[in-house]
Amino acid sequence: MTDLLARAYDPEEFRKQGHALIDRLADYLGTVESYPANPYETPDASLAAFRKLLGERAGADEIFAGVIDHSVHLHNPRYMGHQVVPPAPLAALGDVAASLLNTGMAIFEMGRAGTAMERIVIEEFARMLRLAPEAGGFLTSGGSLANLTALLAARSRQWPEGDVWQMGSHAIRPCLLVNEQAHYCIDRAVRIMGWGAEGIIHVPTDRELRMRTELIDELVVDARKRGLTPIAIVGSACTTSTGTFDHIDALADAAARNKLWLHIDGAHGAAVRLDPDRQHLTAGLERADSVAVDFHKMLLSPAITTGLFFRDGTDAYRTFQQRAEYLLTAESSEEDWSNIARRSFECTKRMLGLRTFTLLSVYGPELFRDYVVRVGELGRELGRQVRRHPELELFMEPDVNIVCFRFGHPTLSATARDGLNQLIRTTLTESGQIYLVQTRIDGEVYLRCTLTNAFTTSADLSDMLARVASVGHELLQLRGNLRE
Ligand SMILES: Cc1ncc(COP(=O)(O)O)c(C=O)c1O
């Protein structure tokens, strides 16, 4: 044993570092409004700052302070950027315990506590989201991986004998139908599975970018005529860019008529099932064969924590028909809930369930409902404020906490308006005071907010819109001056 090793594992050193860190984080939470929402810096500046810390052999406390200073502040109510929740602090504490214990979760023998909690979290959320009574599933590392895993299960149900697993799928040419606005990870999943560009059929959308479900039957017939084998429909609840919910009931009808698997990417919006006022948005979710739900978007957990639910929980055992003799010794696909690697892509996995289990136990399911209701109200409020503003244009009435709008001016061409909105976003981002993002809808630039911070107020929203308009005017003025 070296002195250095002994020091790195010393419980008293850990206690000191831990207390200092918790004090620092609690102070941070208490004063986060005084931080800029987005302390803008270039990648090179960030790299230099951390090289300097290492060069100086900075201590733990100095490093943690540096990490806070160089980060975007999700806990600041003026954070309105990407769809990542400021986690409930207790869930973050659980991560410290999980990291220290580091038990991994491939098999029960190794990850007992995590495995038990994960099953309970899945059962509780299947009930809270009102999925089918026989629903089951597991937690996995992100929506992208959950979507890929669900599609592998769909493929496996189509060819249950394992022939695709053994022979590949080039002779069969599988494909799926999806909203062209779906998250890019669906396209990636198709290509990872080796289906190529022909494996993804985009269903045209309506004005609010909802799949036109009445076109599905025709698209399936056409795909079959071309020698493809459609195996699934993927619906979005909701789309990333605009927060649009596909009509799940109509998708479930189309899937049943055409004997296709229905997967719903509910990474962002499936949680609206917890809001009594918004349940219509996901009507039919219980009919989907599989549903992905990101707990790090709308369910208060640190990234990344995703639930993958199957209507028939035993479908999850179809996905991987592989065997790893040293780990999974039970007979092939028989149900074996406690050895999660049988169903999950990951082998070693973090103790993901602890984050949600702690919140469920300490605060109860109402906490999740309160959050979803609150950020949904903020979405509506921002929609109202944009509509009232003479120079701002709302893309669609927000159903959830994603809101897209743009600054317009009657004198601007479409290209100039795009350029101006892009510049507004860059100027605001570089000012650091507000964090919002941008998206393209039908090729045109919109500003996009995701209201993930439950402490954002109506005044924060009006202040943000006033800044958008004022920067818009300044830029227009500058443009006018340059022309003169
Ligand atoms: C609808 C949707 N699906 C999937 C993803 C990817 O999820 P993750 O980042 O957890 O992999 C996102 C992320 O923004 C999303 O909005």
PDBQT file of the ligand as one rigid body, heavy atoms in Angstrom, charges set to zero:
ROOT
HETATM    1  C1  LIG A 501     -37.998  13.325 -28.619  1.00  0.00    +0.000 C 
HETATM    2  C2  LIG A 501     -36.592  12.960 -28.249  1.00  0.00    +0.000 A 
HETATM    3  N1  LIG A 501     -36.168  11.698 -28.394  1.00  0.00    +0.000 NA
HETATM    4  C3  LIG A 501     -34.933  11.318 -28.057  1.00  0.00    +0.000 A 
HETATM    5  C4  LIG A 501     -34.019  12.223 -27.587  1.00  0.00    +0.000 A 
HETATM    6  C5  LIG A 501     -32.631  11.770 -27.241  1.00  0.00    +0.000 C 
HETATM    7  O1  LIG A 501     -32.584  11.546 -25.883  1.00  0.00    +0.000 OA
HETATM    8  P1  LIG A 501     -31.207  11.415 -25.072  1.00  0.00    +0.000 P 
HETATM    9  O2  LIG A 501     -30.532  12.731 -25.188  1.00  0.00    +0.000 OA
HETATM   10  O3  LIG A 501     -31.654  11.069 -23.703  1.00  0.00    +0.000 OA
HETATM   11  O4  LIG A 501     -30.418  10.319 -25.733  1.00  0.00    +0.000 OA
HETATM   12  C6  LIG A 501     -34.402  13.564 -27.416  1.00  0.00    +0.000 A 
HETATM   13  C7  LIG A 501     -33.429  14.550 -26.897  1.00  0.00    +0.000 C 
HETATM   14  O5  LIG A 501     -33.562  15.718 -27.000  1.00  0.00    +0.000 OA
HETATM   15  C8  LIG A 501     -35.724  13.937 -27.756  1.00  0.00    +0.000 A 
HETATM   16  O6  LIG A 501     -36.147  15.192 -27.623  1.00  0.00    +0.000 OA
ENDROOT
TORSDOF 0
